[in-house]
Amino acid sequence: MMALGRHIPRQPEDVLVVGFFLAVVAATAIVVVALREDSSGSGQGESSQLVHIHGLGINPEDDRLYAASHRGLFRIDGRDVAVRVGESYQDTMGFTVAGPDRFLASGHPGPRESDFQLEGKPPLLGLIESTDAGANWTSRSLLGQADLHSLALVDGLIVAYDSTKSRVLVSPNGTTWQTRSEQPLRDLTVNPDDATQMAAIDPEGNLLRSGDSGRTWAIDPTGPGSGLVVRWGRSGIWVGGADGVLHNADPISGRWIMTRGFGAPIQALLITKSDVYVAIAGQGIMRSGNQGERWTVVYDQGS
């Protein structure tokens, strides 16, 4: 029997086995680090970073769908492919497409984005703009002062909701702003045919209406409850709920229709001339081309 604590000289073959094992471990570690540090690729590695979608938009330059999220801006290139646009990891709370390759956004800068952080000021992006489809961003105004959770552009007028001070703001140029009202809101939208008509969701989920460009608001008693997001398109007002139910108000009669239940909170809506896009928490993005009668999966977050 071997004496306890006795030193056994290492044999040459043992050295070779240990050396080979350490080499494999080192090589594996290098690969793992490389994968973690690679943030420029596409496919599933990038797609897995598309979480908590705050906004959707179609770029008229290429007719592609873009999703603004908690970890930056992504272009949807397939049912299971979301490609990061540029190198920004900003928390894009507000987002809208203002024209071909022209995007407006707001939120919070990423941890390494020092160009959008002012000393002594909170990490608030104010209004930022991209003229190359999100590859690069520049500050327009309100840096360190405002977090614009809602953004819309109608007839050249930018309408925004600043969550830091509960303000409804408007700007003709993106640099000078006027406060229309102070009203706690979850989301805000504008009639694309009439900028004086606005709708919003308050913290309790009620639908609010304004007919004087956001100066005064009143609860719409016919609106659905538990609203999270609201968008106004030429097909009427659409409300997505915390309960996962999507409602639409007929643009003529005003009657509310329960379009579909998705089983999870609706995070973002996009209403175009022909389509309705819905981002559902933990599921992805769906599209309907016939007012919600039938739906197809545009991006499957679980893929």
C-alpha angles and dihedrals in degrees: 000000000000115000114246112257095013114152114237114203111236112246122224093250090053090055091052093050093048092046092051091048093051091048091054091049092049093048091049091050091052091052092048092049091047091052092049093049095046106096099154100074131097136219125055095343092061095032090061088062093059099100132149102013112215100179146008132207142169116226107221089206093070104002090237126145119244126196122203111207149168089274103040140285123320134189115219107228099166146347091284101019124090113168122202112239113221123334100289122122094184120150096245104204098164124036140165137161108238098182143317106339089343115121132175121203147160141184131094130332121246119258094262098038099103093161088073097047124084121204111255092012129103118256097266122142098205106193117342128179137203124196095182101061096273100311091117134015135204130194115249103175148322094045108175090005110073143032106203105203093177128040131178135165118206124167091343093307118119113215118193142169116221108207094192093067101015091244131155104216135188130193132181094201111017094252107069120050138195124202110228098180145336110240130144107242141170096203141355135204138178132218104253090216098045123028091197090069116077138166131197145173118237125213091268092055096254121144113242128196133203126187097179103064095277098307095118132019137200132185114254102225092199094056124106119261131233092044121172104169134019133192131182117212135161086269090062135260120329124198124193116200140214085238090061094250121135119211130188129196113217107242092224107037097024090223114151119235126194100227103183145328115232099186096236136061116288108235104181141009133200122188117192130174091273109014145051118212123195128189111205123198111257093357111069135231129328131188135205124193096186107055095278101309093118131016136201129195112250097175126011109207091193095058 
